[in-house]
Amino acid sequence: MAPRMDFLAAWRLRRHAASYVRDLWVEPNAADVAWLTSLEPNDDADHARWELRYLRRAAILLAAERDALDDRTPAAIARAVTRAFDGDAGVAHDRAAVARAQFNERLASYRSVLLSREATPVTPRLGLVLLTFLGRPTSASDPVAMRAGTIVQDSLAVAGDALRTRFGTAQLPEDVAPSVAASGRR
């Protein structure tokens, strides 16, 4: 009977991952697109929109990597993102490999900022990633970087909230530290 339960659990995980990705696979906020377009060197709204799409899709995976309760969840979500890319009507069939490569480059850059242990605040550093791919590199002290970083942080927060809604939140007693709960001691 255990293999059937494993099959059902895996099916349920795939279904939840696909639903989570589908819920977040939305067009970017028009105000954010307009603001980024105003910063884009060629005033290219399509480029600004794609950078925000890539950001949202990266946030889907980053939230899963950071906050998932089950180690299998990020892999299931990564597969759902791949399937969503393959079926994305906004990507020309002959440009799908390019779009995936561009996405992976952005994902790696956002992940690198989130994992680094630098003294400078993370929000403007995340903003620098967005602005650099937009073609408008600047410095972390530029207020534009902070605003761009806020857009990135908002995307991460939306993805994290959706992840917790779809997959659950860890429930720990008030007097037990997460590291103690993970070790099984009490």
Solvent accessible surface area in square Angstrom, and as a share of the most:
residue,aa,sasa,rsa
1,M,173,0.77
2,A,69,0.53
3,P,102,0.64
4,R,147,0.54
5,M,111,0.50
6,D,95,0.49
7,F,127,0.53
8,L,52,0.26
9,A,35,0.27
10,A,34,0.26
11,W,111,0.39
12,R,108,0.39
13,L,24,0.12
14,R,93,0.34
15,R,115,0.42
16,H,50,0.22
17,A,0,0.00
18,A,31,0.24
19,S,16,0.10
20,Y,2,0.01
21,V,3,0.02
22,R,156,0.57
23,D,81,0.42
24,L,8,0.04
25,W,49,0.17
26,V,72,0.41
27,E,106,0.48
28,P,26,0.16
29,N,90,0.46
30,A,81,0.63
31,A,66,0.51
32,D,33,0.17
33,V,11,0.07
34,A,63,0.49
35,W,43,0.15
36,L,0,0.00
37,T,18,0.11
38,S,80,0.52
39,L,28,0.14
40,E,13,0.06
41,P,85,0.54
42,N,123,0.63
43,D,100,0.52
44,D,57,0.29
45,A,39,0.30
46,D,78,0.41
47,H,50,0.22
48,A,0,0.00
49,R,74,0.27
50,W,40,0.14
51,E,4,0.02
52,L,9,0.04
53,R,31,0.11
54,Y,8,0.03
55,L,3,0.01
56,R,53,0.19
57,R,9,0.03
58,A,0,0.00
59,A,0,0.00
60,I,0,0.00
61,L,13,0.06
62,L,9,0.05
63,A,0,0.00
64,A,0,0.00
65,E,80,0.36
66,R,131,0.48
67,D,43,0.22
68,A,26,0.20
69,L,99,0.49
70,D,50,0.26
71,D,140,0.72
72,R,129,0.47
73,T,3,0.02
74,P,30,0.19
75,A,48,0.38
76,A,1,0.01
77,I,0,0.00
78,A,40,0.31
79,R,118,0.43
80,A,5,0.04
81,V,4,0.02
82,T,66,0.38
83,R,119,0.44
84,A,27,0.21
85,F,7,0.03
86,D,92,0.48
87,G,64,0.62
88,D,24,0.13
89,A,109,0.85
90,G,51,0.49
91,V,19,0.11
92,A,57,0.44
93,H,177,0.79
94,D,118,0.61
95,R,128,0.47
96,A,19,0.15
97,A,71,0.55
98,V,57,0.33
99,A,8,0.06
100,R,78,0.29
101,A,61,0.47
102,Q,66,0.30
103,F,7,0.03
104,N,81,0.42
105,E,96,0.43
106,R,21,0.08
107,L,14,0.07
108,A,53,0.41
109,S,33,0.21
110,Y,4,0.02
111,R,71,0.26
112,S,66,0.42
113,V,21,0.12
114,L,48,0.24
115,L,125,0.62
116,S,38,0.25
117,R,225,0.82
118,E,103,0.46
119,A,111,0.86
120,T,64,0.37
121,P,88,0.56
122,V,49,0.28
123,T,26,0.15
124,P,6,0.04
125,R,24,0.09
126,L,0,0.00
127,G,0,0.00
128,L,38,0.19
129,V,17,0.10
130,L,0,0.00
131,L,0,0.00
132,T,74,0.43
133,F,40,0.17
134,L,1,0.00
135,G,39,0.37
136,R,74,0.27
137,P,96,0.60
138,T,46,0.27
139,S,56,0.36
140,A,34,0.26
141,S,105,0.68
142,D,33,0.17
143,P,108,0.68
144,V,30,0.17
145,A,0,0.00
146,M,91,0.41
147,R,107,0.39
148,A,0,0.00
149,G,0,0.00
150,T,61,0.36
151,I,14,0.07
152,V,1,0.00
153,Q,55,0.25
154,D,80,0.41
155,S,11,0.07
156,L,4,0.02
157,A,55,0.42
158,V,65,0.37
159,A,0,0.00
160,G,1,0.01
161,D,80,0.41
162,A,26,0.20
163,L,3,0.01
164,R,84,0.31
165,T,123,0.72
166,R,81,0.30
167,F,44,0.18
168,G,31,0.30
169,T,68,0.40
170,A,58,0.45
171,Q,155,0.69
172,L,75,0.37
173,P,68,0.43
174,E,183,0.82
175,D,117,0.61
176,V,17,0.10
177,A,50,0.39
178,P,94,0.59
179,S,80,0.52
180,V,39,0.23
181,A,41,0.32
182,A,94,0.73
183,S,62,0.40
184,G,69,0.66
185,R,153,0.56
186,R,200,0.73
